[in-house]
Amino acid sequence: MKIAIMGTGTMACLFGCRMIQQGHEVWLVSGWKEQVEKIAANGLVLSENDKEDVVLHPHVTLDAADAVADGVYPELVMISSKGYQTAYTMGRAMPLVGPESRVLTLQNGMGNAETIAQFIPQDRVFFGAASVAADAHELGHVKDTTNRNRTPLISITPLSRRDDPFCATLGALFTSMGYSTDASVAAEKFVWKKLCLNSCGNALAGITQLSNYIYSNDQDAFILLNQICAECCAVAQAKGIPLDYNETRAYVHATYYNQRHYVSMCQDIHNKRKTEIDTINGTIVREGRALGIPTPVNETMLHLVRIITNHYDDQWK
């Protein structure tokens, strides 16, 4: 399969490497000039515990049009950017999106697929969640740190919410990459499960600047996680998505209990960058309002993160 990934961040590089290992033609398209030049010159180094590093060579470019210089459009285009960059990234991708190309987002949060559908018909858009992890400490190098004890690691569903044969194709693709995958209309449940996980931990990490394992080992954080989780499950259930509170709460705590990792929102606030709060906790708040479900703890997290990120320059030094 010919695949284009819009981005050269950590997850884009990880997925690109795994796809190349399965024999696919992979194009990475990014405006990150230093990263593009590094990968073009030396390839991508993929690391994993207890395995030797491997060097892989995706096509990489600053210009999306380069990916169709041969006249062949990618069968799959992945959007791999922050949620607040989705519209911009999709706009940049349009030169390589052909009439039969499908577009997939595994970005954090919700609403990205609907943004993509403003550019192409929704029956060619797929969305999902990725419970995988990776680190990138230098240009041109990515380390897979995925905890494979959870399942599914990848969830994919059509935006149309109708059965689509290409969904099975996507499922086979990610399964071949070594990830347990559920690609079906029913997989939306797992997308909401991941949204709940992110809602519980990401804002808390950004505000406290603490590693994930703290949250299930500290009484105050434990209580906050449970409250956030309860609101997420209530909203999902009101939408007809069978997200059980006890099962989801156990999943959240099992995930965070030993996870010594600083999530992206923690890193974003540390580095004084914009965050994805509006597509994560913000989604729970918006959906809750539309359905008449109170979400006071998620709303508090949303406003606290916004206060911080809107006033980095005003912080005490």
SULZIMO-V320423 format. One record per residue. N is the residue number from 0. PHI is phi as a letter, one per 20 degrees, with the letter a starting at -180 (999 if undefined). PSI is psi in whole degrees, -180 to 180 (NA if undefined). NEAR is the number of other C-alpha atoms within 12 Angstrom. Layout:
BEGIN
n=[N N]
phi=[PHI PHI]
psi=[PSI PSI]
near=[NEAR NEAR]
END
This chain:
BEGIN
n=[0 1 2 3 4 5 6 7 8 9 10 11 12 13 14 15 16 17 18 19 20 21 22 23 24 25 26 27 28 29 30 31 32 33 34 35 36 37 38 39 40 41 42 43 44 45 46 47 48 49 50 51 52 53 54 55 56 57 58 59 60 61 62 63 64 65 66 67 68 69 70 71 72 73 74 75 76 77 78 79 80 81 82 83 84 85 86 87 88 89 90 91 92 93 94 95 96 97 98 99 100 101 102 103 104 105 106 107 108 109 110 111 112 113 114 115 116 117 118 119 120 121 122 123 124 125 126 127 128 129 130 131 132 133 134 135 136 137 138 139 140 141 142 143 144 145 146 147 148 149 150 151 152 153 154 155 156 157 158 159 160 161 162 163 164 165 166 167 168 169 170 171 172 173 174 175 176 177 178 179 180 181 182 183 184 185 186 187 188 189 190 191 192 193 194 195 196 197 198 199 200 201 202 203 204 205 206 207 208 209 210 211 212 213 214 215 216 217 218 219 220 221 222 223 224 225 226 227 228 229 230 231 232 233 234 235 236 237 238 239 240 241 242 243 244 245 246 247 248 249 250 251 252 253 254 255 256 257 258 259 260 261 262 263 264 265 266 267 268 269 270 271 272 273 274 275 276 277 278 279 280 281 282 283 284 285 286 287 288 289 290 291 292 293 294 295 296 297 298 299 300 301 302 303 304 305 306 307 308 309 310 311 312 313 314 315 316]
phi=[999 e c d d e p c f g f f f f f g f f f f f e n e e d d d d b e e g f f g f f f f e c n d e d d b g m c f f c d c c f f b b e d g f f f d f e n d e f f c c d e c b f g f d g f f f f g f f g f d e e f d f d d c c d f f n c o f f f f f f f d c g f f d d c c a b c e d c b c c e b f m b c d f d f e e f e b f f c c c b f f f m d g b g f f f f f f f f f f f e n d f c d d a f f f g g f f f f f f f g f f f d f f g f f f e m d f g f g f e c c f f f g f f g f f f f f f f f f f g f f e n e f d f f f f f f f f f f f f e g d e e b e f g f f f f f g e l d f d e g f e d f g f f f f f f f f d m d f c f f f f f f g f f f f g f f e c g f e f f d]
psi=[143 124 134 133 123 97 156 28 -171 -51 -37 -43 -40 -51 -38 -44 -47 -35 -41 -41 -23 11 13 154 113 131 127 125 125 152 4 90 -45 -40 -44 -46 -39 -46 -40 -37 -39 -3 -176 125 125 123 154 142 138 17 152 146 146 150 125 156 84 159 141 137 159 -17 117 -32 -25 -28 -14 23 -25 2 3 121 149 143 -30 133 125 132 117 79 174 152 -37 -8 4 -48 -44 -46 -41 -38 -42 -27 -19 -34 -22 2 107 176 -19 1 140 148 131 136 129 25 158 149 -170 160 -15 -40 -41 -35 -43 -39 -8 -15 -32 163 141 -22 -1 12 135 144 164 -159 147 115 53 163 149 157 150 106 -7 162 142 19 129 141 125 116 26 133 109 12 -14 154 140 152 -31 131 132 136 150 141 -29 -17 26 152 136 125 -29 -22 -42 -35 -44 -40 -44 -37 -52 -30 -41 -23 -1 12 128 131 137 111 100 170 -36 -14 -10 -27 -42 -28 -42 -33 -42 -38 -40 -45 -48 -40 -38 -42 -33 -49 -42 -40 -41 -42 -44 -21 37 157 156 -36 -22 -38 -33 6 9 132 -45 -43 -38 -45 -44 -44 -43 -40 -43 -45 -43 -42 -43 -45 -38 -42 -46 -46 -37 -25 -1 14 120 75 101 133 -50 -42 -44 -41 -43 -39 -44 -49 -38 -34 -44 -21 -44 16 96 79 139 109 171 -38 -33 -47 -39 -46 -38 -40 11 49 166 153 175 25 -35 -26 -3 -93 -33 -34 -44 -42 -48 -46 -39 -44 -43 -30 -3 28 120 138 57 -34 -43 -39 -38 -45 -43 -49 -37 -45 -41 -42 -47 -51 -23 -9 39 -41 -14 1 150 135 NA]
near=[23 33 42 50 48 52 42 44 38 35 38 44 48 40 45 48 42 36 35 31 24 22 19 27 29 38 45 51 45 37 23 22 21 19 31 32 23 22 36 27 20 20 27 40 33 36 27 23 15 9 11 11 17 22 26 33 31 39 35 41 33 27 27 32 26 23 36 26 15 11 14 23 30 36 30 38 46 47 46 41 36 37 33 25 26 35 26 24 31 40 21 27 42 32 27 37 38 28 19 19 31 42 47 46 46 42 42 45 39 40 36 41 41 29 30 38 27 20 28 28 23 25 30 36 40 50 47 47 40 43 38 36 32 30 30 26 15 17 27 38 35 37 34 34 24 28 25 19 14 23 25 32 32 42 43 47 42 40 35 21 23 21 19 23 19 28 36 23 24 39 32 25 32 33 24 21 25 23 31 26 34 34 40 33 28 24 36 34 32 38 42 44 46 44 44 48 44 47 47 47 48 46 49 42 37 38 32 25 25 30 30 37 25 28 36 31 22 18 12 14 28 27 20 31 41 32 30 41 41 35 39 48 40 32 36 34 23 22 21 16 22 24 32 26 28 18 20 32 33 22 30 39 32 22 34 34 24 17 24 20 28 30 36 37 42 32 25 26 34 23 16 23 24 27 38 39 46 37 35 42 47 38 33 47 34 25 30 27 20 15 18 16 24 25 32 24 29 44 31 25 35 34 22 25 37 27 21 30 29 17 16 19 12 11 12 7 5]
END
